[in-house]
């Protein structure tokens, strides 16, 4: 239960940070990506701040024998840069550049009740389902 409360609190703090920094506004994201037009650097400032906070968190975690609310750390199982990773990153970046949303800010902005946001989140969820089904089929028919 403690781990779930920590996860909920972290999610709420993340959503609040996205909201306060204006990152739930797709126009700000698209403004950052529009380097040939009217460039808005705020996303870079937010990202740099997030990297600094994460770096401190990782440095502290490295010194702990186990998480504060868990029995063990769970590092990623795969660390190789492969075609799937690069393709997924490219697809993510294309979608982000087209609509100005990535999953976190999209979920944080659902409370605004804007139809485009709800459509984006619906499409994102459908994509997750399709990816899950495709991954399960691949594991079944192409093991190893």
TAFENTA-V207849 format. One record per pair of residues at least 12 apart in sequence whose ideal C-beta (glycine too) atoms are under 10 Angstrom apart, sorted by the first residue. I is the first residue (numbers start at 1). J is the second residue. D is the distance in Angstrom with one decimal. If there is no record, write none. Layout:
[[I	J	D] [I	J	D]]
//
This chain:
[[1	69	9.3] [2	68	8.5] [2	69	4.4] [2	70	8.8] [3	67	8.2] [3	68	9.4] [3	69	4.6] [3	70	5.8] [3	71	9.9] [4	69	9.0] [5	69	8.2] [6	67	8.9] [6	68	7.8] [6	69	5.1] [6	70	9.0] [7	69	9.0] [11	104	8.9] [11	107	8.7] [11	108	9.1] [12	108	9.7] [14	50	9.5] [14	104	6.4] [14	105	9.7] [14	107	9.6] [14	108	7.7] [15	104	7.5] [15	105	8.6] [15	107	7.3] [15	108	4.0] [15	109	9.0] [15	110	9.8] [15	111	8.9] [16	108	8.2] [17	46	8.3] [17	49	9.0] [17	50	8.2] [17	53	9.4] [17	104	9.6] [17	108	9.0] [18	46	8.5] [18	102	10.0] [18	104	6.2] [18	105	5.1] [18	106	9.8] [18	107	9.1] [18	108	4.7] [18	109	8.1] [19	105	8.7] [19	108	5.9] [19	109	7.8] [19	111	8.8] [19	112	9.5] [20	46	9.9] [21	42	7.4] [21	43	8.8] [21	45	8.4] [21	46	4.9] [21	49	8.3] [21	50	9.4] [21	105	9.7] [22	40	9.6] [22	42	6.7] [22	43	9.1] [22	46	8.4] [22	105	9.7] [23	42	8.2] [23	43	6.9] [23	46	5.9] [23	47	9.5] [23	50	9.9] [23	100	9.8] [23	101	9.7] [23	102	9.1] [23	104	8.2] [23	105	5.1] [23	108	8.0] [23	109	9.1] [24	100	9.9] [24	101	8.5] [24	104	9.0] [24	105	4.7] [24	106	8.1] [24	107	9.3] [24	108	5.1] [24	109	3.8] [24	110	9.3] [24	111	9.1] [24	112	7.4] [24	114	9.9] [24	117	8.5] [25	42	9.8] [25	100	7.9] [25	101	9.8] [25	105	8.4] [25	109	8.0] [25	112	9.6] [26	96	9.5] [26	98	9.9] [26	99	6.2] [26	100	2.7] [26	101	5.6] [26	105	8.1] [26	106	8.9] [26	109	8.5] [26	114	9.6] [26	116	8.2] [26	117	8.5] [26	120	8.9] [27	40	8.4] [27	100	6.7] [28	40	6.0] [28	42	6.0] [28	43	6.5] [28	46	9.2] [28	100	7.7] [28	105	9.5] [29	42	9.4] [29	43	6.0] [29	96	7.0] [29	97	8.5] [29	99	8.7] [29	100	4.0] [29	101	7.3] [29	102	8.1] [29	105	7.6] [30	43	9.7] [30	96	9.3] [30	97	7.6] [30	98	9.0] [30	99	8.4] [30	100	4.4] [30	101	9.8] [31	43	8.0] [31	100	8.7] [32	44	6.6] [32	45	9.7] [32	46	9.3] [32	47	9.2] [32	100	9.2] [33	93	9.3] [33	96	7.9] [33	97	5.4] [33	98	9.9] [33	100	7.9] [34	97	9.6] [61	73	7.0] [88	131	9.2] [91	127	9.3] [95	120	8.9] [95	123	9.2] [95	124	8.5] [95	127	8.9] [99	116	7.8] [99	117	9.5] [99	119	9.5] [99	120	5.9] [99	123	9.4] [99	124	10.0] [100	116	9.8] [100	120	9.4] [101	116	8.8] [101	117	7.2] [101	120	5.4] [101	121	8.5] [101	124	8.3] [102	120	9.9] [102	124	9.2] [103	120	9.5] [103	121	8.4] [103	124	6.2] [103	125	9.8] [103	128	9.2] [105	117	9.2] [106	118	9.3] [106	120	5.4] [106	121	5.3] [106	123	9.9] [106	124	6.6] [107	120	10.0] [107	121	6.6] [107	124	8.9] [109	121	8.9]]
//
